[in-house]
């Protein structure tokens, strides 16, 4: 009985409150719509009739209210001084000279538009409250069962995640094996072919010079791949940082790829030398393989926390159909002979230094932005 009484009171109270506030909102909306309609009509009359006569305007509004707004508003014309027209059904006034039109909302119209509470709505409110309260009681009684089911689901979910992780690891291992085999096959095949031809052309100075250049390039390529794979397979620890002469480091790593580098600033950078060299090697190697001959490196402060290091080359640039964000994922490349590790490792190395690497498309070539912590970059000047 107590539950039934509480449910009934809650249902009736909620229904009455909802009905009351709904009527207030509906009445305000109706009053505003009527006032806006009359105001718009008055403006339109003055604009298109070309008349600025108050008497004609009031006469038109009175006629409009008696036709278009019939059964919605009541208009009372007042001439000369008049008392306060504001009653409960008063809407607004329109004045012109010594005359005034007072607009009142028609009470029958208002009653038709407002929500009228009836017995079915009271019953609906009671039943809704009863059902909700009963459902809450049932759910509370079964809370323990729900908790047990949730724990069981979590265990199954964790097992499924473990299985998926194992499958992903196997798939990744397959991709790594295929990449390693493909990338190592090319330099080994090149060096093997050169060695086979070398005895017959040992006295050909041009050939031996070319042999040394190609062998050095292929060994550097193999070394780069091995360094990338070593860095890929472990967590990077860049805490052994030191202040480095950044322009000198840029020139050194660019020369390794036979690239010209234009540096628009002097300064130092605080970083782990090995990992920063690996990052720059990957960036410059990507530019070289994209046909670039020159890389411009700029620098600018952005906000109070970050310094942007901008690398822009004159190569082919990123393909228009490629999503730039995807290129920083492992084993994703837009080149037929790429391993897809360079930009991923560059991003990983930047993150280990609390920096961020993003790609962008300049007017020509490809662009890479390194957002480095501002306190770890010292600028001595720009040129």
Buried (B, 14 or more C-beta within 10 A) or exposed (E): EEEEEEBBEBBBEBBBEBBEEEBEEBBEEBBEEBBEBBEEBBEEBBEEEEEEEBEBBBBBBBEBBEEEBEEBBBBBEBEEEEEEBEEEBBBBBBEBEEBBBBBBBBEEBBEEBBEEBEEEBBEEBBEBBBEEBEEEEEEEEEEEEEEEEEEEEEEEEEEEEEEEEEEEEEEEEEBBEEBBEEBBEEBEEBBEEBEEEEEEBEEEEEBBEEBEEBBEBBEBBBEBBEBBBEBBEEEBEBEEBEEBEBBEBBBEBBEBBEBEBEBEBBBBBBBBEEBBBBBBBBBBBBBBBBEBEBBBBBBEEEEEEBBBBBBBBBBBBBEEEEEBEEBBEBBBBBEEEBBBBBBBBBBBBBEBBEBBBBBEEBEEBBBBBBBBBBEBBBBEEEE
